[in-house]
Amino acid sequence: MAAPDRMNDYLSAPNPVDGGLRHARRNRRGKGFVAGIVVGALLLVGGGATAAWFGYRSSLDGNVERLDAFEGIDPSTRPSAAPVEGPTAPVNILVLGSDSRISAGDPSAWEAGAQRTDAIMLVHLSADRQTAAAISIPRDSWVPIPGYGEAKINAAFSYGGPSLMIQTVEDLTGVRIDHFAVTDFESFTTLTDSLDGVEITVPDGAGGSVRQAMTGEEALAFARERHALANGDFGRVQRQQAWMRAIVAKANNNRSDPLKMASFLGAVTSSVAVDEAFTFDRMQELFQSAQDISTKDITFMTAPYSGTGRSADGQSIVVLDRAKLDPLMQAVAADELPDFLVANEGTMDVLPAVVK
């Protein structure tokens, strides 16, 4: 392994293939999930010969699908960014798990019904780079969608692609989205297997818990289960978050294994699409500023809801609890989430250590 300063030299040097740094990738590690895992792994595998590293990075760049996710959004209608008092600003990333990658990279050419999104998550990285949060929004949440009236929130992605989904989430939360990322949910299998499986804490059937090892197929089945769960889709959201937490932990434990991390990077970059501004420079910047964040500094939670119900046209929907959601999102927008969570301990739906 090269020393950290040597790795940074490799990362900041121009790419001989195109004369400069190309775009990057996204995920979720301690910070922006895909962003953190990918960039963190890049730092690990960047210690080889310079020429070999440049070639590998170029290959990974070629895997990533890129799109103008913010195309057509009127800047005057967007929430204001959080005030910045230090050297860095908070970062908010809208992360989607879909049934496929973007594949229609131009939002203006989006076809209604072309894709569904199974998971919707707002990832927040604090300005001081000490904490991060991943807030899942249930896919059946009944919300206003600009230009379409009220509908399930995942319909925004089908109606108008990434840009309409960003508008919908910004209107709902009052939080300004800085970056967008969508991943193929079927990549659960390959991502998990690239790390030789993950361990998730589940009930042992006797009132305790056990760390259960899961292969990729088992992790996908675990994360997509719904009908056998007492709390249905809400339980599935927690299972998805539990898998994410396990992936972060396993990737962190394999930081000293460049070959395994290279395999993981290949799986990640082959299943992700990001906005054009989420460049390699941006990824490196986030990693370097937030490299001290660990799994214990990440809060996984579900947006507050009051239960389920029926829409006027008979659809089964999730009713968000605006009395709790609005102050939560105000705290995110103001970059005051840690203090808010302390003050409201026990009232938010935070991911437990053991997931049913």
BALO-538718 format. One record per residue (C-alpha): x, y, z negated. Coordinates in nm, 4 decimals. Last residue first. Layout:
BALO-538718
<<X; Y; Z>>
...
//
This chain:
BALO-538718
<<-3.6833; -0.8343; -1.2251>>
<<-3.3924; -0.5908; -1.2533>>
<<-3.1722; -0.5851; -1.5624>>
<<-2.9626; -0.2724; -1.6260>>
<<-3.2653; -0.0520; -1.5729>>
<<-3.3070; 0.1866; -1.2764>>
<<-3.4417; 0.5205; -1.4007>>
<<-3.8142; 0.5949; -1.3730>>
<<-3.8127; 0.9268; -1.5615>>
<<-3.9854; 1.0003; -1.8926>>
<<-3.7439; 0.8185; -2.1227>>
<<-3.4868; 1.0962; -2.1261>>
<<-3.6364; 1.4267; -2.0162>>
<<-3.3825; 1.6657; -2.1729>>
<<-3.0956; 1.4318; -2.0835>>
<<-3.2253; 1.3927; -1.7291>>
<<-3.2581; 1.7700; -1.6871>>
<<-2.9052; 1.8310; -1.8135>>
<<-2.7671; 1.5809; -1.5616>>
<<-2.9835; 1.7244; -1.2777>>
<<-2.8806; 2.0900; -1.2918>>
<<-2.7692; 2.1333; -0.9314>>
<<-3.0375; 2.4000; -0.8730>>
<<-3.2002; 2.1943; -0.5981>>
<<-3.1687; 1.8773; -0.8047>>
<<-3.3219; 2.0452; -1.1105>>
<<-3.6049; 2.1818; -0.8975>>
<<-3.6501; 1.8283; -0.7679>>
<<-3.7071; 1.6967; -1.1174>>
<<-3.9308; 1.9936; -1.2032>>
<<-4.1509; 1.9149; -0.8998>>
<<-4.1604; 1.5383; -0.9422>>
<<-4.2914; 1.5373; -1.3002>>
<<-4.6107; 1.7423; -1.2596>>
<<-4.6155; 1.6326; -0.8948>>
<<-4.6766; 1.2704; -0.9869>>
<<-4.6672; 1.1063; -0.6436>>
<<-4.9655; 0.8982; -0.5375>>
<<-4.8571; 0.5897; -0.3473>>
<<-5.0893; 0.4819; -0.0670>>
<<-5.3143; 0.1996; 0.0530>>
<<-5.4877; 0.3319; 0.3628>>
<<-5.8657; 0.3755; 0.3663>>
<<-5.9139; 0.6775; 0.5933>>
<<-5.9560; 0.9167; 0.3009>>
<<-5.6379; 0.7749; 0.1489>>
<<-5.6541; 0.5021; -0.1112>>
<<-5.4673; 0.4807; -0.4407>>
<<-5.1452; 0.3844; -0.6118>>
<<-4.9876; 0.5075; -0.9319>>
<<-4.8832; 0.8318; -1.1008>>
<<-4.5485; 0.8604; -0.9247>>
<<-4.2116; 1.0033; -1.0253>>
<<-3.9370; 0.9636; -0.7603>>
<<-3.7461; 0.6439; -0.8291>>
<<-3.4064; 0.6334; -1.0010>>
<<-3.0413; 0.5385; -0.9634>>
<<-2.8076; 0.7563; -1.1700>>
<<-2.4393; 0.7397; -1.0741>>
<<-2.1704; 0.8233; -1.3319>>
<<-2.1543; 0.4667; -1.4637>>
<<-2.0782; 0.3474; -1.1098>>
<<-1.7627; 0.5578; -1.1013>>
<<-1.6904; 0.9191; -1.0006>>
<<-1.3197; 1.0076; -1.0117>>
<<-1.2849; 1.0233; -0.6320>>
<<-1.5299; 1.3098; -0.6020>>
<<-1.3240; 1.5895; -0.4441>>
<<-1.1031; 1.3578; -0.2408>>
<<-1.3938; 1.1507; -0.1194>>
<<-1.6086; 1.4459; -0.0229>>
<<-1.3279; 1.6148; 0.1716>>
<<-1.2376; 1.2911; 0.3470>>
<<-1.5946; 1.2433; 0.4598>>
<<-1.6168; 1.6018; 0.5822>>
<<-1.2949; 1.5689; 0.7801>>
<<-1.4257; 1.2449; 0.9303>>
<<-1.7330; 1.4300; 1.0446>>
<<-2.0801; 1.4394; 0.8971>>
<<-2.1682; 1.7430; 1.1098>>
<<-2.2981; 1.5236; 1.3919>>
<<-2.5612; 1.3583; 1.1764>>
<<-2.5083; 0.9943; 1.0914>>
<<-2.5893; 0.6494; 1.2335>>
<<-2.4935; 0.3293; 1.0534>>
<<-2.4828; -0.0433; 1.1203>>
<<-2.1538; -0.1014; 1.2988>>
<<-1.9741; 0.1420; 1.0710>>
<<-2.0692; -0.0537; 0.7628>>
<<-1.9780; -0.3996; 0.8949>>
<<-1.6404; -0.2823; 1.0228>>
<<-1.5720; -0.1081; 0.6945>>
<<-1.6481; -0.4279; 0.5027>>
<<-1.4046; -0.6267; 0.7128>>
<<-1.1390; -0.3608; 0.6573>>
<<-1.2156; -0.3694; 0.2862>>
<<-1.1537; -0.7433; 0.2804>>
<<-0.8245; -0.7021; 0.4628>>
<<-0.7131; -0.4080; 0.2491>>
<<-0.7637; -0.5935; -0.0831>>
<<-0.6681; -0.3506; -0.3625>>
<<-1.0014; -0.1664; -0.3481>>
<<-1.1868; -0.4939; -0.3969>>
<<-1.3310; -0.4122; -0.7392>>
<<-1.4617; -0.0803; -0.6059>>
<<-1.6350; -0.2571; -0.3192>>
<<-1.7949; -0.4983; -0.5663>>
<<-1.9207; -0.2199; -0.7939>>
<<-2.0623; -0.0117; -0.5086>>
<<-2.2254; -0.3210; -0.3571>>
<<-2.3804; -0.4133; -0.6919>>
<<-2.5289; -0.0661; -0.7360>>
<<-2.6686; -0.0816; -0.3848>>
<<-2.8208; -0.4230; -0.4564>>
<<-2.9798; -0.2895; -0.7740>>
<<-3.1163; 0.0059; -0.5767>>
<<-3.2844; -0.2255; -0.3298>>
<<-3.4245; -0.4281; -0.6186>>
<<-3.5598; -0.1127; -0.7790>>
<<-3.7376; -0.0145; -0.4577>>
<<-3.8758; -0.3683; -0.4312>>
<<-4.0216; -0.3402; -0.7798>>
<<-4.2000; -0.0215; -0.6807>>
<<-4.3243; -0.1976; -0.3686>>
<<-4.4995; -0.4650; -0.5742>>
<<-4.5104; -0.4020; -0.9506>>
<<-4.5789; -0.7633; -1.0527>>
<<-4.3340; -0.8871; -0.7908>>
<<-4.4108; -1.1961; -0.5814>>
<<-4.5534; -0.9874; -0.2963>>
<<-4.2553; -0.7545; -0.2706>>
<<-3.9304; -0.9278; -0.1875>>
<<-3.7097; -0.7296; 0.0508>>
<<-3.4147; -0.6719; -0.1800>>
<<-3.3977; -1.0319; -0.3058>>
<<-3.4388; -1.1787; 0.0441>>
<<-3.1603; -0.9523; 0.1710>>
<<-2.9372; -1.0415; -0.1254>>
<<-2.9966; -1.4140; -0.0670>>
<<-2.9086; -1.3842; 0.3003>>
<<-2.5929; -1.1902; 0.2191>>
<<-2.4860; -1.4312; -0.0516>>
<<-2.5884; -1.3753; -0.4105>>
<<-2.4193; -1.4342; -0.7464>>
<<-2.6561; -1.3956; -1.0404>>
<<-2.5344; -1.2242; -1.3558>>
<<-2.7694; -1.3462; -1.6258>>
<<-3.0267; -1.1887; -1.8545>>
<<-3.2125; -1.2619; -2.1740>>
<<-3.5703; -1.3390; -2.2703>>
<<-3.5545; -1.7025; -2.1705>>
<<-3.6225; -1.6765; -1.7987>>
<<-3.2674; -1.5622; -1.7208>>
<<-3.3730; -1.2126; -1.6155>>
<<-3.1578; -1.0594; -1.3391>>
<<-2.8162; -0.8894; -1.3239>>
<<-2.6894; -0.8712; -0.9663>>
<<-2.3588; -1.0147; -0.8447>>
<<-2.2415; -0.9590; -0.4874>>
<<-2.1244; -1.1743; -0.1968>>
<<-1.7930; -1.2411; -0.0291>>
<<-1.7382; -0.8675; 0.0320>>
<<-1.8058; -0.8973; 0.4069>>
<<-2.0957; -1.1240; 0.3100>>
<<-2.2771; -0.8387; 0.1393>>
<<-2.2352; -0.5962; 0.4280>>
<<-2.3289; -0.8634; 0.6815>>
<<-2.6509; -0.9628; 0.5081>>
<<-2.7685; -0.6225; 0.3943>>
<<-2.7072; -0.5153; 0.7534>>
<<-3.0680; -0.6150; 0.8210>>
<<-3.1559; -0.2773; 0.6744>>
<<-3.0012; -0.1022; 0.9741>>
<<-2.8651; 0.2230; 0.8400>>
<<-2.9744; 0.5839; 0.8600>>
<<-2.7779; 0.8900; 0.7554>>
<<-2.8548; 1.2599; 0.7229>>
<<-2.6453; 1.5419; 0.5811>>
<<-2.6950; 1.8740; 0.4029>>
<<-3.0601; 1.8417; 0.3039>>
<<-3.1941; 2.1468; 0.1172>>
<<-3.4113; 2.0473; -0.1774>>
<<-3.7613; 2.2015; -0.2045>>
<<-3.8865; 1.8480; -0.2633>>
<<-4.1852; 1.7957; -0.0358>>
<<-4.0957; 2.0567; 0.2262>>
<<-3.7347; 1.9340; 0.2365>>
<<-3.8497; 1.5728; 0.2628>>
<<-4.0892; 1.6479; 0.5488>>
<<-3.8399; 1.8650; 0.7360>>
<<-3.5725; 1.5953; 0.7100>>
<<-3.8173; 1.3306; 0.8318>>
<<-3.9179; 1.5553; 1.1203>>
<<-3.5528; 1.5987; 1.2220>>
<<-3.4705; 1.2284; 1.1865>>
<<-3.7447; 1.0949; 1.4150>>
<<-4.0686; 1.2689; 1.5037>>
<<-4.3723; 1.0507; 1.4511>>
<<-4.1987; 0.7297; 1.3387>>
<<-3.9703; 0.9045; 1.0935>>
<<-4.2583; 1.1133; 0.9618>>
<<-4.4683; 0.7972; 0.9195>>
<<-4.2349; 0.6956; 0.6360>>
<<-4.3938; 0.9651; 0.4222>>
<<-4.7402; 0.8134; 0.4384>>
<<-4.9757; 1.0690; 0.5875>>
<<-5.1115; 1.4188; 0.5343>>
<<-5.1349; 1.6646; 0.8232>>
<<-4.9461; 1.6025; 1.1447>>
<<-4.7658; 1.9261; 1.2345>>
<<-4.5373; 1.9193; 0.9326>>
<<-4.5994; 1.5992; 0.7333>>
<<-4.7895; 1.6546; 0.4082>>
<<-4.7386; 1.3682; 0.1613>>
<<-4.8873; 1.0328; 0.0593>>
<<-4.5991; 0.8197; -0.0699>>
<<-4.6047; 0.4849; 0.1119>>
<<-4.2256; 0.4722; 0.1613>>
<<-4.1572; 0.5206; -0.2089>>
<<-3.9013; 0.8024; -0.2533>>
<<-3.5764; 0.6693; -0.3967>>
<<-3.3522; 0.9084; -0.5906>>
<<-2.9793; 0.8336; -0.5796>>
<<-2.7824; 1.0454; -0.8235>>
<<-2.4221; 1.1566; -0.8511>>
<<-2.2034; 1.2865; -1.1323>>
<<-1.8664; 1.4514; -1.1978>>
<<-1.8093; 1.6189; -0.8621>>
<<-1.8460; 1.9653; -1.0170>>
<<-2.0895; 2.0561; -0.7390>>
<<-2.3026; 1.7514; -0.8121>>
<<-2.3578; 1.4849; -0.5481>>
<<-2.7242; 1.4147; -0.4725>>
<<-2.8515; 1.1188; -0.2689>>
<<-3.2153; 1.1361; -0.1577>>
<<-3.3359; 0.7900; -0.0638>>
<<-3.5967; 0.6556; 0.1748>>
<<-3.6228; 0.2801; 0.2301>>
<<-3.8262; 0.0776; 0.4795>>
<<-3.8131; 0.3253; 0.7638>>
<<-4.0126; 0.2336; 1.0719>>
<<-3.9038; 0.2800; 1.4283>>
<<-4.0411; 0.3473; 1.7784>>
<<-4.3871; 0.4347; 1.6502>>
<<-4.3885; 0.7687; 1.8289>>
<<-4.1103; 0.7851; 2.0851>>
<<-3.8185; 1.0152; 2.0091>>
<<-3.6732; 1.1985; 2.3086>>
<<-3.6364; 1.5256; 2.1194>>
<<-3.4668; 1.3308; 1.8380>>
<<-3.1808; 1.2382; 2.0757>>
<<-2.9993; 0.9385; 1.9288>>
<<-3.2675; 0.6918; 2.0262>>
<<-3.0825; 0.3808; 1.9095>>
<<-3.1201; 0.5139; 1.5537>>
<<-3.0192; 0.1882; 1.3851>>
<<-3.2778; -0.0798; 1.3268>>
<<-3.5498; -0.1822; 1.0811>>
<<-3.4660; 0.1265; 0.8813>>
<<-3.2921; 0.2108; 0.5560>>
<<-3.2797; 0.5872; 0.5255>>
<<-3.0357; 0.8181; 0.3465>>
<<-3.0983; 1.1916; 0.3061>>
<<-2.7765; 1.3435; 0.1760>>
<<-2.7588; 1.6339; -0.0676>>
<<-2.4225; 1.7940; -0.1503>>
<<-2.3426; 2.0318; -0.4335>>
<<-2.0848; 2.2981; -0.3504>>
<<-1.7139; 2.3019; -0.4245>>
<<-1.4642; 2.5602; -0.5530>>
<<-1.6928; 2.6744; -0.8354>>
<<-1.9958; 2.9002; -0.8761>>
<<-2.2097; 2.7878; -0.5841>>
<<-2.5812; 2.8618; -0.5865>>
<<-2.7900; 2.5757; -0.4470>>
<<-2.8779; 2.6037; -0.0788>>
<<-3.2010; 2.7750; 0.0148>>
<<-3.4903; 2.5623; 0.1344>>
<<-3.5586; 2.5534; 0.5107>>
<<-3.8249; 2.7515; 0.6936>>
<<-3.5893; 3.0238; 0.8183>>
<<-3.3544; 2.7623; 0.9644>>
<<-3.6267; 2.6436; 1.2065>>
<<-3.5622; 2.2728; 1.2608>>
<<-3.5367; 2.1907; 1.6318>>
<<-3.2282; 1.9716; 1.6072>>
<<-3.1292; 1.8837; 1.2521>>
<<-3.0517; 1.5162; 1.3212>>
<<-2.8229; 1.5907; 1.6127>>
<<-2.7116; 1.2316; 1.6501>>
<<-2.4179; 1.0011; 1.5964>>
<<-2.3850; 0.6228; 1.6178>>
<<-2.0771; 0.4847; 1.4466>>
<<-1.8869; 0.1927; 1.5990>>
<<-1.6511; 0.4104; 1.8027>>
<<-1.5262; 0.5791; 1.4879>>
<<-1.4315; 0.2376; 1.3534>>
<<-1.2169; 0.1663; 1.6597>>
<<-1.0508; 0.5062; 1.6361>>
<<-0.9680; 0.4378; 1.2720>>
<<-0.8114; 0.1060; 1.3636>>
<<-0.5974; 0.2561; 1.6393>>
<<-0.4789; 0.5381; 1.4152>>
<<-0.3952; 0.2892; 1.1411>>
<<-0.1936; 0.0677; 1.3742>>
<<0.0094; 0.3641; 1.4972>>
<<0.0804; 0.4828; 1.1429>>
<<0.1884; 0.1458; 1.0092>>
<<-0.0292; 0.0346; 0.7215>>
<<-0.1395; 0.2303; 0.4176>>
<<-0.4710; 0.3486; 0.5534>>
<<-0.6598; 0.0410; 0.4329>>
<<-0.7228; 0.1844; 0.0890>>
<<-0.7937; 0.5425; 0.1891>>
<<-1.0303; 0.4137; 0.4535>>
<<-1.2053; 0.2082; 0.1876>>
<<-1.2766; 0.5201; -0.0117>>
<<-1.3936; 0.6938; 0.3027>>
<<-1.6375; 0.4159; 0.3826>>
<<-1.7643; 0.3548; 0.0326>>
<<-1.8010; 0.7235; -0.0413>>
<<-1.9721; 0.8311; 0.2759>>
<<-2.1915; 0.5255; 0.2775>>
<<-2.2958; 0.6139; -0.0742>>
<<-2.2624; 0.9912; -0.0790>>
<<-2.0867; 1.0122; -0.4106>>
<<-1.9735; 0.7224; -0.6169>>
<<-2.0168; 0.4970; -0.3227>>
<<-2.3015; 0.5384; -0.0813>>
<<-2.2965; 0.5214; 0.2875>>
<<-2.1961; 0.7504; 0.5763>>
<<-1.9670; 0.7490; 0.8780>>
<<-1.7242; 0.9675; 1.0574>>
<<-1.6752; 1.1988; 1.3503>>
<<-1.3502; 1.2458; 1.5413>>
<<-1.0314; 1.4036; 1.4222>>
<<-0.8210; 1.5503; 1.6964>>
<<-0.6323; 1.4851; 2.0180>>
<<-0.8714; 1.2217; 2.1509>>
<<-0.6752; 0.8965; 2.1218>>
<<-0.3827; 1.0474; 1.9363>>
<<-0.6069; 1.1150; 1.6336>>
<<-0.4732; 1.4148; 1.4465>>
<<-0.3163; 1.3655; 1.1001>>
<<-0.5381; 1.4270; 0.7967>>
<<-0.6070; 1.0639; 0.7130>>
<<-0.2501; 0.9458; 0.7635>>
<<-0.1142; 1.2295; 0.5497>>
<<-0.3761; 1.1516; 0.2850>>
<<-0.2536; 0.7944; 0.2775>>
<<0.1053; 0.9145; 0.2332>>
<<-0.0047; 1.1284; -0.0608>>
<<-0.1793; 0.8297; -0.2175>>
<<0.1296; 0.6071; -0.1949>>
<<0.1210; 0.3496; 0.0796>>
<<0.0000; 0.0000; 0.0000>>
//
